Amino acid sequence: MVTNEYSLRQAIPVLRIRSIDGSLPVYQALGFVISWQHRLTPDAPCLTSVSHGPVELFLTEHAIAPFGTVVYLAADDVDAVVARARAKGIEPSFGPENRPWGDREAYFTDSDGNVLRFGQPLAGTRDGADTASG
């Protein structure tokens, strides 16, 4: 049996962006809020933490990650995510649509090609409420 010498508390995806001002509207339309921002100097690249409840993402102007990352976000109501974004003028790049593997999904793509993929298990599937009687 393998014993870990340490434990992990959470994973925080790091998404590369060209400009926080250009990317932030998509995240705000999806309900994310700025937790904090940091620059080493006033002209240095910006690192911004955005959060939505317990979910945190780092948006960075630093060249430490590639553009075009995909993050899967488990949601309890994908249609509500889409409705909120549309009310703020942001359209999904895909969906919402029921997928063959049992999830309802919608994707949102920011101006730098990063994709936030929201998924919700459909009833009667792996994590969805079983609606079958019997």
N, C-alpha and C positions, 0 to 999 in steps of 0.2 A: 504494500500500500504506500502510495506517495503522499507525503505530508508537505503542504506548502509552508514556507517560512514566513509568509506574509499574506495579507488579504487585500483584495481590491474593493474599493467602495463604489466606483462608477466609471463608465467610459464616456469621454466627451469628444465627439467628432470635431475635427478641425477642417473648415471649409475655406479654400483660398478664394479671395475676392480681389477685384481691381480697385474698388473704391467703396468704403463703407456707406457713403452717401448715396451711391448708385444702387447698392444691394439691399440696404436696410428696409425700403418700403415693402418688398415681398415678405420678409420675415415679420414685419409689424402687421401686415394685412392678415397673416396667418395666426396672429395672437401672441407672437414673441415680443418680449420687452427687453430693453438693454439692462443688463445686470451691472456691467462695468465696462470701461474702455481704458486702454493704456497705450501711450506712445513714449518712447525713450526721450525724444526731443519733440518740439512742436512740428517739425517737418518730417519726422520719422514715420514709417508705416504704422498703421493702427491695428491693434488686436482688440476685438470686441466680444464680450460674452453676451449672448442673448438666451433668454429662458422662457419656458412655457410650463408652468407648474414645476415638476421635478426634472424636466428635460432641459439640458443645457447644450448649446452649440457654441463653438468658437469660430468667429469670422475673422480671418486674418488677411491683411494686405502684404504680409511677409511672404517671401518666396520659399516657404518651407513645405508646401503641399501642392499637388497638381490642381488645376482647374477641372471641374466636371465630376466632383465626388457625388455619390448617391448615398443618402441616409434614409433608412426605413424607420418610420415613426408609427408605432402602434397606437391607434386612436379608438375611442369608443363610439364615434359617430362621424364617419368620413363625409357624409352629406352635410353635416353641420360645419365641418372645416371648409368645404367648398362654398357653402352659403356665406360664411363670414368673409372669405377671400373675395368673392364676387361683389359683396356689399362694399368692399374697399377698392373695387376696380381691378382686381387681379383674377385672371382666368387660369384654370388648371391647364397644364400642357397635355394631360391625359386624364380621362375619366370625368366623373366617377363611373366606375364600371365593375360589375361582378366578374371576378377572374376564375378560370377553371380549377384552380387549386383551393378555392373556398374562401377567398378574401374579396372584400369590396375595396377598391383602391382608387386613389387620385394622386396625380403627380403635379408638383409645382416646380418650375425651373427658374432659377434666378438669372440675372443678367450675365453671370460668369459661367453658366452651364451646370451649376450645382443643382441636383434634383432632390427635393424633399418628397419622399414617396410615403403617403399616408395609407395605412391599411387597417381594415377592421374585419375580424373573422365573421363569416356569415353564419346564421343559425344552422345548427346541425353539422357544423364542421369542427375541425380539431380543437378550437378554443371558443367557438360560438355556442350559445345556448342551444341545447338539443330540443327541438320543437316536435320531434316525432313522438307519437303516442304508442303505447304498447305495453 
